[in-house]
Amino acid sequence: MADTATKAGVSIIHRPQRAHVARSAWTLLIAIFAAIYFSSLFTPPLLDDVDAAHAQAAQYIARTGDWISPRIDDIRYIEKPPLPYWAVAFLYRVTGAENAFTTHLPNALAMLGLAWLSWLWARRAWGDRAGLYAGLAVLTSVGSFLFTRFIIPESILAFFLLLALYCLLTGLEWNRPARIYWSWASVALALLTKGLIAPVFFVGALIPYLLLTGQWRRWRALKPFTGLLLFLAIAAPWHILCGLHNPDQGHPAGNHPTVGNVHGFFYFYFINEHVLRFFGLRYPHDYNKLPALWYWVLHLVWIFPWSLFLPALAFAAWKTRRRWLQHLRADAGQTVDFYLDNALREDVAGYVLRLKFRVRTIWLLSLFTVFTLLFFSLSTNQEYYTFPVWPPLVILIAGVVAGVEENRALANGDGGHPLLSAAWLSGAQAAFAVIGVLAAAALGWGLWQSRHLPYVPDIGTLLAHRGVGDYTLSMSHLFDLTGPSFAALRRPALLAAIVLLLGPLTGLALRLKARHAAATVSIALTLTIFFVAAHMAFVRFEPMLSSEPMAETIMHQGSAADTVILYGEQSAASSIIFYTYRFFNARPTLLVLPRCGQNGEGTTLLWGSCYPDAPDIFLTGGQLSAMWGTGPRKWLFAQDTDRANVEQLLAGRLYPAQSLADKQLWTDRPLP
């Protein structure tokens, strides 16, 4: 029996049927989440560089209870807001386990939250099918998979910003003040996740949205005074306390700060890390900016395969531009013709509210996407910086794809013409099939060429070191792949080749038979299995990406009285520091590196190392040579790029302990 009651502007028809559809959708979404995100939490171990470095910050918080000033290797590290570290530190304390699973769990849960929120939003704007597609697209986009393999805050930031936008829209549309407060709180949490860009992106979408809709006249509904107080109550305390705990110690001398002469937190965090970073003037200058063409084109990769439907989205937007402008403004009302066109509908008022919600969803998400993309096109950037716009983009894509499949009308008063021809979807599906066949052929060729090559467990020894972008871009290591390295990837390559050959072709056959829902779901299932294969391949790169086996060697053959020394930046072997942290009772690892960034070195810990009370963990080559072979056992790590320097400095006194990819571990006396 139909239930035509209207709740918050959404007509709820056949409630039991919709509940069954929602359960079916979430059975599929949970299964895909488990396959792609949950199962990958266990392997590989934490990676060197940012992954284990950020985990060290959480490790320090969990051990000391200092929730204000995180540290890495006992050096102040306040480049980023603390919420991601807090979440990981909380899990360390609750579970007692400091490993890859607990470290990466917050990112995985953020992805599940994004899938839920995208499903909810698209479902209310376009219906059940669009909701399912939005959730699937969030979980199975290439960028979402790539940039949740290590601990960076982008997925958490994307969740809080999308939640803030959703609460803002529903709070205004359905007159729910509590939603407005949730929006303020979400922006504050986003600020604590990534910094000032969070409120900038939110306001950058909010202001033009209010102007276009005419809702600026309802400014009181935004709770500007009490909402701002809530925002400050959440976001301000840490910033104030951190500034008090890390005061100014003078001013830098020229371009090279000196010990005891360093800016405090407020300058470093707000000016250096935000304003100067935007203009590419941050000190030290260790960030690249993607070339403009690649910056825009790569977004086709980050939301692939759903980016194949972007032409349909663009054409639908162009076709409906006048209709959506007519329905956008709150004070424009609806024309008599509109009501006459829809007089036969069972619930005209409910339909109007749903249409308005859909139109305003399109505008709000579009404005947010455009502003954020333009912002990072001007700023310094990394590939994953635009992560927050990927869920809004795939929500819009899901709405168009579902509308075409359901033969939904273009707009009101147009004679019932369909939104777009199904040929748009068939074309996208055909492109997916072509890409799948070509990729499968390339993988097959690689498998054939490597059929006689031996399997080498340490794939790092087979890679080139081309240094594209000086490795400051997160995907630079992809250019290090070589033919011989393919022999270590046979099993995942075979799985990927099979699924890329069969999946897209099956989807195309389903699309041509007008089994549209099955065809679209097949895209998600194809990517799910491909990502399982990709993660298997990713694990094979462990010897190159992580130094955890060397940490195991040190703990197995050494003692708590030993000393670990890294030749160069801590980021080169941050996983050694992380995994030996408890073994050495939180004693910091020594670094052969100038303190406070003389000669532009020591960039990761530069600011904290300039403080007068920074621990004395920095050594010169002469100091290393003098202490080598004295006292308790010493362990020395170096990358291949520094190997010649180490062998020259300590000639005749090095005892090899372990070689791993492009990394060496020595000790100063024979091992038992």
C-alpha positions in Angstrom: 0.0 0.0 0.0 1.5 3.3 -1.0 2.4 5.7 1.7 2.2 9.2 0.3 3.2 11.0 3.4 5.9 13.7 2.9 8.7 14.0 5.4 11.2 16.9 5.1 10.3 17.4 1.4 10.9 13.8 0.4 8.0 11.7 -0.6 8.3 8.3 0.9 6.5 5.7 -1.2 6.5 2.0 -0.5 8.6 2.2 2.6 9.2 -1.5 3.0 10.3 -1.7 -0.7 12.7 1.2 -0.3 14.2 -0.4 2.9 14.8 -3.6 1.0 16.5 -1.7 -1.8 18.7 0.1 0.7 19.7 -3.2 2.4 20.6 -4.7 -0.9 22.6 -1.6 -1.9 24.5 -1.7 1.4 25.2 -5.4 1.2 27.0 -4.7 -2.0 28.8 -1.5 -0.7 30.0 -3.2 2.4 31.3 -6.2 0.4 33.3 -3.8 -1.9 34.5 -1.8 1.0 35.8 -5.0 2.8 37.5 -6.2 -0.4 39.3 -2.9 -1.3 39.8 -1.1 2.0 39.4 -3.3 5.0 41.4 -6.3 3.7 44.3 -4.0 2.8 44.7 -2.7 6.3 46.9 -5.7 7.3 49.6 -5.5 4.6 52.1 -4.1 3.8 53.8 -2.7 7.0 54.1 1.1 7.3 56.0 2.7 4.5 58.9 5.0 4.8 58.5 8.8 4.3 55.1 10.3 5.2 53.4 7.1 6.3 55.6 6.0 9.2 56.6 9.7 9.9 52.9 10.6 10.6 52.5 7.4 12.6 55.5 8.5 14.7 53.6 11.7 15.6 50.6 9.6 16.8 53.0 7.2 18.6 54.5 10.1 20.5 51.0 11.3 21.5 49.9 7.9 22.7 53.1 7.4 24.8 53.4 10.8 26.4 49.8 12.1 26.5 51.0 15.3 24.9 48.0 16.1 22.6 49.2 19.6 21.8 52.7 19.3 20.2 53.3 16.1 18.3 56.9 15.1 17.7 58.7 12.9 15.2 62.0 11.4 16.5 61.5 13.6 19.5 61.6 16.8 17.3 58.6 19.1 17.2 56.4 18.5 14.2 53.5 20.9 13.8 53.3 21.3 10.1 49.8 19.7 10.0 46.7 20.0 12.2 46.5 17.2 14.8 43.1 15.5 14.3 44.4 12.5 12.1 47.2 12.0 14.7 44.7 12.1 17.5 42.5 9.5 15.9 45.5 7.1 15.4 46.9 7.8 18.9 43.5 7.0 20.4 43.5 3.6 18.5 47.0 2.9 19.7 46.0 3.5 23.3 42.7 1.6 23.1 44.0 -1.5 21.2 47.6 -1.4 22.5 48.7 -2.2 19.0 50.9 0.1 16.9 50.8 -1.4 13.5 49.6 -0.8 9.9 46.0 -1.8 10.7 45.4 0.7 13.5 47.4 3.4 11.7 45.3 3.2 8.5 41.9 2.4 10.0 40.8 6.1 10.3 41.4 6.6 6.6 39.4 3.4 5.7 36.5 4.4 8.0 36.5 7.9 6.3 36.1 6.1 3.0 33.1 4.2 4.4 31.7 7.4 5.7 32.1 9.1 2.3 30.3 6.1 0.6 27.5 6.4 3.1 27.1 10.1 2.8 27.3 10.0 -1.0 24.7 7.3 -1.1 22.4 9.2 1.2 22.7 12.5 -0.7 22.4 11.1 -4.2 19.4 8.9 -3.1 17.5 11.9 -1.7 18.3 14.0 -4.8 17.8 11.5 -7.5 16.6 8.2 -6.1 17.8 4.7 -5.0 19.7 3.9 -8.2 21.7 7.1 -8.1 22.4 6.6 -4.4 23.9 3.1 -5.1 26.0 4.4 -8.0 27.4 7.3 -5.9 28.4 4.9 -3.2 30.0 2.5 -5.7 31.8 5.3 -7.5 33.3 6.7 -4.3 34.7 3.3 -3.3 35.9 2.3 -6.8 37.6 5.4 -8.1 41.3 5.1 -8.9 42.3 8.1 -6.8 40.4 6.9 -3.8 42.3 3.6 -3.9 45.7 5.1 -4.6 45.7 7.8 -1.9 44.4 5.7 1.0 47.4 3.3 1.0 49.3 5.6 3.5 48.4 8.0 6.2 47.5 11.3 4.7 44.4 13.3 5.9 42.6 13.7 2.5 39.9 11.1 2.9 39.0 12.5 6.4 39.0 16.0 5.1 36.8 15.0 2.2 34.3 13.4 4.6 34.0 16.4 6.9 33.6 18.9 4.0 31.0 16.8 2.3 29.2 16.4 5.6 29.3 20.2 6.1 27.8 20.8 2.7 25.1 18.2 3.2 24.1 19.6 6.6 24.1 23.1 5.2 21.8 22.2 2.3 19.4 20.1 4.3 19.4 22.5 7.2 18.3 25.4 5.0 15.9 23.4 2.8 14.1 21.6 5.6 14.4 24.3 8.2 16.4 22.2 10.6 18.7 24.5 12.8 20.5 21.5 14.3 21.8 20.6 10.8 23.3 24.1 10.5 25.2 23.6 13.7 26.4 20.3 12.5 27.7 22.1 9.4 29.7 24.6 11.5 31.1 21.7 13.6 32.1 19.7 10.5 34.0 22.7 9.1 35.8 23.1 12.4 36.8 19.4 12.3 37.9 19.7 8.7 40.1 22.7 9.8 41.6 20.4 12.5 42.2 17.8 9.8 44.0 19.8 7.1 44.2 23.5 8.0 42.8 26.8 6.8 41.9 25.5 3.3 38.9 23.7 4.9 36.9 26.9 5.7 38.2 28.6 2.6 36.7 25.8 0.4 33.5 25.8 2.3 33.0 29.6 2.2 34.2 29.6 -1.5 31.1 27.5 -2.3 28.7 29.0 0.2 28.9 32.6 -0.8 28.1 32.2 -4.5 25.4 29.6 -3.6 23.6 32.0 -1.2 23.8 34.8 -3.8 22.5 32.6 -6.7 19.7 31.1 -4.6 18.7 34.4 -3.0 19.1 32.6 0.4 21.4 35.3 1.6 18.2 37.0 2.8 17.9 34.1 5.3 21.3 34.8 6.8 19.8 34.4 10.3 19.0 30.8 9.5 22.8 30.2 9.1 23.3 30.9 12.8 26.2 33.2 12.1 26.9 34.2 15.8 26.2 31.0 17.7 27.5 28.9 14.8 30.8 30.8 14.8 31.1 30.4 18.5 30.6 26.6 18.1 33.3 26.7 15.3 35.7 28.5 17.5 35.0 26.3 20.5 36.1 23.3 18.4 38.9 24.7 16.3 40.5 27.4 18.3 41.7 25.7 21.5 44.4 23.6 19.9 45.8 26.5 17.9 46.0 28.7 20.9 47.5 26.1 23.1 50.0 25.1 20.4 51.1 28.7 20.0 51.6 29.0 23.8 53.6 25.7 23.9 55.8 26.6 20.9 56.6 30.3 21.3 58.7 32.6 19.1 62.4 32.1 19.6 63.6 35.1 17.6 63.7 35.6 13.8 65.3 33.7 11.1 68.6 35.0 9.7 68.2 35.4 6.0 67.1 32.2 4.3 68.8 29.9 6.7 67.4 29.9 10.3 70.0 29.3 13.0 69.7 27.5 16.3 67.9 29.6 19.0 66.7 32.0 16.3 63.4 30.7 15.0 59.8 31.8 14.4 57.2 30.4 16.7 54.1 28.4 15.9 51.8 31.2 14.8 54.2 32.4 12.0 55.3 29.0 11.0 51.9 27.4 10.8 49.7 30.2 9.5 52.2 32.2 7.3 54.8 29.7 6.2 52.6 26.6 6.0 49.5 28.3 4.5 50.1 31.7 2.9 53.6 31.1 1.6 52.9 27.6 0.6 50.0 28.9 -1.6 52.4 31.3 -3.4 55.2 28.7 -3.7 57.4 30.7 -1.2 57.3 28.3 1.7 60.7 27.6 3.4 62.1 25.1 2.7 60.9 24.8 -0.9 60.2 21.1 -1.1 56.9 20.9 -2.9 56.3 20.7 -6.7 53.5 22.0 -8.7 51.9 19.9 -11.5 52.1 21.4 -15.0 48.7 23.0 -15.7 47.8 20.5 -18.4 48.6 17.4 -16.3 46.8 19.0 -13.3 43.5 19.0 -15.2 44.0 15.8 -17.2 44.9 13.7 -14.3 41.4 14.2 -12.8 40.2 11.9 -15.5 42.5 9.3 -13.8 41.6 10.1 -10.2 37.9 9.4 -10.8 38.3 6.7 -13.4 36.3 4.8 -14.5 33.5 7.1 -13.6 35.2 9.9 -15.5 34.1 8.2 -18.7 30.6 9.6 -17.9 31.9 13.1 -17.6 30.9 14.0 -21.2 27.3 12.9 -20.4 27.4 15.1 -17.3 28.7 18.1 -19.2 26.1 17.7 -22.0 23.3 17.3 -19.5 24.4 20.4 -17.6 24.5 22.4 -20.9 21.1 21.1 -22.0 19.4 21.9 -18.7 21.1 25.1 -17.8 18.0 27.3 -18.3 15.7 25.0 -16.5 17.9 24.7 -13.5 18.3 28.5 -13.3 14.6 28.9 -13.3 14.1 26.5 -10.3 17.1 27.7 -8.4 16.0 30.8 -6.6 13.9 30.5 -3.4 12.1 33.7 -4.0 11.1 33.1 -7.7 8.3 30.7 -6.9 6.9 28.4 -9.5 4.9 29.5 -12.5 1.2 28.6 -13.2 2.5 26.6 -16.2 4.7 24.6 -14.0 1.8 23.5 -11.8 -0.4 22.8 -14.8 2.3 20.6 -16.3 2.5 18.6 -13.1 -1.2 18.8 -12.0 -1.7 15.1 -12.5 1.1 14.2 -10.2 0.0 12.5 -6.9 1.9 14.9 -4.8 2.8 18.2 -6.6 4.1 20.0 -3.5 6.4 17.1 -2.6 7.6 16.9 -6.2 8.4 20.6 -6.2 10.4 20.2 -3.0 12.3 17.2 -4.3 13.1 19.1 -7.6 14.3 22.1 -5.7 16.6 19.9 -3.5 18.0 18.2 -6.6 18.7 21.5 -8.4 20.4 23.0 -5.3 22.4 19.9 -4.8 23.7 20.3 -8.4 24.6 23.9 -7.8 26.2 23.6 -4.4 28.4 20.6 -5.4 29.3 22.2 -8.7 30.3 25.5 -7.0 32.4 23.6 -4.4 34.1 21.6 -7.1 34.9 24.5 -9.4 36.3 26.7 -6.6 38.5 24.0 -5.1 39.9 23.0 -8.5 40.7 26.6 -9.4 42.3 27.2 -6.0 44.8 24.3 -6.4 45.4 25.2 -10.1 47.0 28.4 -8.7 48.6 27.0 -5.6 51.4 24.6 -5.2 49.9 21.1 -5.3 50.3 17.4 -5.1 48.2 14.9 -7.1 45.9 14.1 -4.1 45.2 17.7 -3.0 41.9 17.8 -4.8 40.6 14.6 -3.2 37.7 16.6 -1.5 36.1 17.3 -5.0 36.1 13.7 -6.2 33.0 12.6 -4.1 30.9 15.6 -5.2 31.9 14.9 -8.8 30.9 11.3 -8.7 27.6 12.2 -7.0 26.8 14.4 -9.9 27.8 11.7 -12.4 25.7 9.2 -10.5 22.6 11.4 -10.8 23.0 11.8 -14.6 23.7 8.1 -15.2 20.8 7.0 -13.1 18.6 9.6 -14.8 19.5 8.3 -18.3 19.0 4.7 -17.3 15.6 5.4 -15.8 14.6 7.5 -18.8 14.0 10.4 -16.5 12.5 13.6 -18.1 15.0 16.3 -19.1 13.1 18.9 -17.0 9.6 20.1 -16.4 7.4 21.4 -19.1 9.5 19.9 -21.9 7.1 17.3 -23.2 8.7 14.5 -21.2 11.8 14.2 -23.4 14.4 11.9 -21.8 17.4 13.5 -20.0 19.9 12.1 -22.6 20.0 9.3 -25.1 21.2 5.9 -23.7 23.9 6.1 -26.4 25.9 8.3 -24.1 26.1 5.5 -21.6 26.9 2.9 -24.3 29.7 5.1 -25.6 31.2 5.4 -22.2 30.9 1.6 -21.7 32.5 1.0 -25.0 35.4 3.3 -24.1 35.8 1.3 -20.8 35.8 -2.0 -22.8 38.5 -0.6 -25.2 40.7 0.6 -22.3 40.2 -2.8 -20.5 41.2 -4.8 -23.6 44.2 -2.6 -24.2 45.3 -2.8 -20.6 44.7 -6.6 -20.6 46.8 -6.9 -23.7 49.6 -4.9 -22.2 49.6 -7.0 -19.1 49.5 -10.2 -21.2 52.5 -9.0 -23.2 54.4 -8.3 -20.0 53.5 -11.8 -18.7 54.7 -13.4 -21.9 58.0 -11.4 -22.0 58.8 -12.3 -18.4 57.8 -15.9 -18.6 61.5 -17.1 -18.5 62.7 -14.5 -16.0 63.3 -15.7 -12.4 61.1 -14.5 -9.6 63.0 -12.0 -7.4 61.4 -11.4 -4.0 63.2 -8.0 -3.6 61.6 -6.1 -6.5 63.5 -3.0 -5.5 66.7 -4.4 -6.9 65.1 -4.5 -10.3 63.8 -1.0 -10.5 65.3 2.1 -12.1 65.8 5.2 -10.2 64.8 7.9 -12.6 64.0 10.5 -10.0 61.1 12.0 -11.9 60.0 15.2 -10.1 62.8 14.5 -7.7 60.3 12.2 -6.0 58.4 15.1 -4.5 55.2 14.0 -6.3 53.6 11.1 -4.7 53.3 9.0 -7.9 56.9 9.5 -9.1 58.0 6.0 -8.3 55.7 4.6 -11.0 58.3 5.8 -13.5 60.9 3.4 -11.9 59.2 0.3 -13.2 61.3 -1.9 -15.5 60.7 -5.0 -17.6 62.5 -7.4 -15.2 60.5 -6.1 -12.3 57.4 -7.5 -13.9 58.5 -11.1 -13.1 57.7 -10.3 -9.4 54.2 -9.3 -10.4 53.0 -12.3 -12.4 50.2 -13.4 -10.1 48.5 -10.0 -9.6 49.2 -9.1 -13.3 47.4 -12.3 -14.4 44.4 -11.6 -12.2 44.3 -8.0 -13.4 44.5 -9.0 -17.1 41.7 -11.5 -16.7 39.3 -9.1 -15.0 40.2 -6.2 -17.3 39.5 -8.4 -20.3 36.2 -10.0 -19.2 34.7 -7.4 -17.0 34.4 -4.4 -19.4 33.3 -6.7 -22.3 30.6 -8.2 -20.1 29.5 -4.8 -19.1 29.3 -3.6 -22.7 27.2 -6.7 -23.6 24.8 -5.9 -20.8 24.6 -2.3 -21.8 23.8 -3.1 -25.4 21.0 -5.4 -24.1 19.6 -2.4 -22.2 20.4 -4.1 -18.8 21.7 -0.8 -17.6 21.8 -1.3 -13.9 23.8 -4.6 -14.3 26.1 -2.9 -16.7 26.9 0.0 -14.3 27.4 -2.3 -11.4 29.7 -4.4 -13.5 32.1 -1.4 -13.8 32.3 -1.2 -10.0 32.9 -5.0 -9.6 35.6 -4.9 -12.3 37.4 -2.2 -10.5 37.0 -4.0 -7.2 38.8 -7.1 -8.4 41.4 -5.0 -10.2 42.1 -3.1 -7.0 42.5 -6.4 -5.1 45.2 -7.4 -7.7 46.7 -3.9 -7.5 47.1 -4.2 -3.8 48.7 -7.6 -4.2 51.2 -5.9 -6.5 51.6 -3.0 -4.1 52.6 -5.5 -1.3 55.3 -6.9 -3.6 57.0 -3.4 -3.5 57.4 -3.6 0.3 61.2 -4.0 0.2 61.5 -0.8 -1.7 58.8 1.2 0.1 59.4 0.1 3.7 62.4 -0.6 5.9 60.4 -2.6 8.5 62.5 -5.8 7.8 65.6 -3.9 8.8 63.9 -2.9 12.0 63.2 -6.5 12.6 66.9 -7.4 12.0 68.0 -4.7 14.5 65.5 -5.9 17.2 66.3 -9.6 16.6 70.1 -9.3 16.6 70.6 -6.2 18.7 69.8 -5.1 22.3 68.0 -2.1 23.8 71.4 -0.5 24.6 72.3 -0.3 20.9 72.2 3.0 18.9 70.6 3.4 15.5 71.9 6.0 13.1 70.4 7.1 9.8 72.6 8.8 7.2 70.4 11.6 6.0 66.7 12.5 6.5 64.6 10.5 8.9 62.0 10.1 6.2 64.3 7.8 4.3 63.8 5.2 7.0 61.0 6.4 9.1 59.6 2.9 9.4 62.8 1.9 11.3 62.2 4.6 13.8 58.6 3.7 14.2 59.0 -0.1 14.6 62.0 0.2 17.0 60.4 3.0 19.1 59.3 0.7 21.9 62.4 -1.6 21.7 64.6 1.4 22.4 62.2 2.8 25.0 61.4 5.9 22.9 65.1 6.9 22.6 65.4 9.0 19.5 67.4 7.8 16.4 70.5 9.7 15.5 70.7 11.5 12.1 73.8 12.3 10.1 72.3 15.6 9.1 73.0 19.3 9.8 70.8 20.7 12.5 68.3 23.4 11.6 68.5 23.0 7.9 71.9 24.5 7.1 72.6 24.1 3.4 68.9 23.5 2.9 69.0 20.0 4.4 66.8 18.4 7.1 63.6 19.7 5.6 61.2 17.3 7.3 62.2 18.3 10.8 63.8 21.7 10.0 61.5 23.9 12.1 61.5 21.8 15.2 65.2 21.2 15.0 65.8 24.9 15.3 64.4 25.2 18.8 67.1 25.5 21.4 65.6 22.6 23.4 65.6 20.2 20.5 67.4 17.0 21.4 70.9 16.6 20.2 70.3 13.9 17.6 72.1 15.5 14.7 75.7 14.3 13.8 78.4 15.5 11.5 80.4 12.9 9.5 83.3 13.5 11.9 81.2 12.7 14.9 79.9 9.6 13.3 83.4 8.4 12.6 84.5 9.1 16.1 81.7 7.2 17.8 81.7 4.3 15.3 83.0 1.1 17.0 82.9 2.5 20.5 80.4 1.7 23.3 77.3 -0.4 22.6 76.7 -1.7 19.1 75.9 0.9 16.4 73.6 0.3 13.4 73.9 2.6 10.4 71.3 2.9 7.6 71.9 4.6 4.3 70.3 4.7 0.9 72.4 3.8 -2.2 72.8 7.4 -3.1 74.8 7.9 0.1 76.6 4.5 0.1 79.8 5.8 -1.4 80.1 8.6 1.2 79.5 6.1 4.0 82.0 3.6 2.7 84.6 6.3 2.3 84.0 7.8 5.7 84.1 4.4 7.6 86.3 2.4 5.3 87.3 -0.9 6.7 85.0 -0.6 9.7 81.7 -1.5 8.2 80.1 -4.9 8.7 77.1 -5.5 6.4 73.9 -6.5 8.2 71.3 -6.4 5.5 70.6 -5.1 2.0 67.1 -4.3 0.9 66.3 -2.8 -2.5 68.2 0.5 -2.6 69.0 0.5 1.1 71.9 -0.7 3.2 72.2 -1.6 6.9 75.6 -1.9 8.5 76.9 -2.5 12.0 80.2 -1.6 13.6 81.2 -5.1 14.7 80.7 -8.6 13.6 77.3 -10.1 14.2 76.9 -13.2 16.3 
